[in-house]
Amino acid sequence: MREGATGGGDSFPVERLSYIDGVKDESNDEYTLLTKEDLLRLDAEQPIWRRVRIALIALFWVVWVCLIVVSILYIVLTPKCPPRPVQSFWQSKVGYWVNPFAFKDSDGDLVGDLKGLLSAGDYIQENVGAGFLVLTSMSPLYPKILPEVDSVSFASIHPALGTMEDFGALLRGFKKRGMQTVISLNFNAVPLNHELAKPAYLVSATPEDKFCRAGNGSAELMDGAMFYSTYGSGSGVVDLNLKSPEVMEKVKNVTRFWLHKGVDGILLSDAAFFVEEGTCASDKWLSSFPTCKLYTNGTVGVIQELRKVVDEVSSETSRPRVLIADPGNTGYGASTKEDAEKLLGTEEAPGAHLVISRQFAFQRGFHGEEGGAAKVQSYLETTEVTLRSQLALVTASPSDKPYTSVYSTASMFLLPGTPVIYAGTEIGWTPSSVMPPSMLYPFGQLPVVDSVSSHLPMPWDSHGGGFSDSVNVSKAYSAYTAGLKVVETVEVIYCIGSWSWCEYVQSDCLLGATSQGVSKPPMGFPQRYDECTQGCCVVVVVAAAAAEALVRAKDVEVFKRSATGFDSIVVVMVGTEGGSSVLDLSSDCSSLVPLVVYPPSDAFATGVELSSLKVYFQSGKECSLYVFKCGV
């Protein structure tokens, strides 16, 4: 009921509220209303809606509490990512092994030097994708035609290479790039004008010493006496007596000197020859190699003592340093097992952090085995599973000629170990000339025990402008490069990730190059970090990952890499003589997705899952490489 109200000339409606009378009007039941009594009666007689409301509220809180409990249990019980690993640079980066005398000349004398090497920093880091540098000896035994030096020491740099100030600038330059520098020292032998070439520090020649790396006599005349030389008579080189405590103390001091200079590590050249023991002997290096004289306990002891020095300096400076052992050219007849692993020492008395492995070098470092899929099988059969992550894998070295091999290059990156690229191999370089150039480094001289092909000038281009600014370089270089064979580079993806961190930390993808300079990768592989796949990254970085052979057919090699928390990968290498093969991978993979295919094939589209786990492979005119992500 509403009544009008007046006030101030205006009128407003007034609303009064009241309950409907208890007696309803029965004349119209279509629109009946509940009275107060009806509501009270329903509430008393049928309180279902109250129970439903209470039940819904209770259910909500029960579900909410359960979700919290389940979340807590999931977090507590789910296996956690392993602790963040402490990975040193030699475990997580690609090495670049370079002879600075043959790399780049800055002063026009047609001999590479430290300033030239520093100027190529962009190429080494950006185009090659290397993370640390390994220099060959800065006071080499070869070639002798370099300017004479009155006295040589382990703490000196050959003047043709530069000065100690130049070396300091090189260290600082690469450090600014986030790269490390490792130098090489050869404590096995010294030239006659070396400060340690004194009778008290040398090994006297005896009638039993019929062991010479050059295939001739093993005695060298100095000051009227004969001293032992594995380089041979007339070489001007004599062996140091590393059994002598006095000599060892001097060697340790040299190691400390360079580490305190700022180098990030030492590579021990010819490490297998440090202490030669045993009664066996041979007049001919190439016919019957005296393996009993190499990889001895005395040699391992020397490396273990030097490891203590490296660890000591690392601890003092709170900066990790690496000790790498290069066995050197151990020649024909050496054992087929990986003897180099002995140089790693033991867990109680560690030796080198890394050992150079020649499993993928040309003919496996003169072990007589040709290239192809068999190299992978040999690697898996001859190396200790737990030690593979401590091997530095190379396809070339100062004593192993550069050569082009899709198999070997891919294996170096896809198998456990640290890949170390020898300068020049990144451009698919296979030097065919056996004679070095006469008008530029190494000026026509042949090495005594190393491969001459490993000491040829870097083939930057056909006219030599990339090697030197000298006005005379064009004529000398044109004649030199005319005899070289350079092929299109096979790009290998090297992504550094970390399975232990459950995230990516870094990525380096190698780019292709040609003899005319750097070019775009020919196969459309990823060039940037965000394009690299998880499967690729786990291939290289996981030191504990398994590498197992799955199947072997004629000229076909298949192996699988696995790591906890990541998809496995399967690598298939098909040679040129295998014909056709059908591989059934259903027992190992639930799906296959091509990641890398070389040469490119319409039958294997990268990133697209294969429709079948029985895969047909056809050999062609060149070796083929396939990397698949393997779902399990």
Secondary structure, DSSP 8 states (H G I E B T S, - for coil): -EEEEEETTEEEEEE------SS--TT--TT----HHHHHHHHHH--HHHHHHHHHHHHHHHHHHHHHHHHHHHHHHS----------HHHHS-EEEE-GGGT--SSSSSS--HHHHHHTHHIIIIII--SEEEE--SS-SS-TTS---S-B-TT---TTT--HHHHHHHHHHHHHTT-EEEEEE--SEEETTBTT-SGGGB-B--TT----TTSS--EEEETTEEEE-TT-TTSSEEEB-TTSHHHHHHHHHHHHHHHHHT-SEEEETTGGGSS--SS---S-TTTS--GGGSS-HHHHHHHHHHHHHHHHHHHHHT---EEEE------TT--SS-GGGGGGB-SSSB--SEEEE-TTSTHHHHTS--SSTHHHHHHHHHS-GGGGGGEEE-S-BTTB-----HHHHHHHHHSSSEEEEETTGGGTEEE--SS--SSSTTTT---SSS-GGGGS----SSSSTTT---TTHHHHHHHHHTTEEE------EE---BGGGTB----EE---EETTEE---TT----SGGGS-HHHHHHHH-TT-EEEEEEEETTEEEEEEE-TTS-EEEEEEE-SS--EEEEE-TTT-SEEEEEEEES--TTS-TTS--S-SEEEEE--SS-EEEEEEEE-
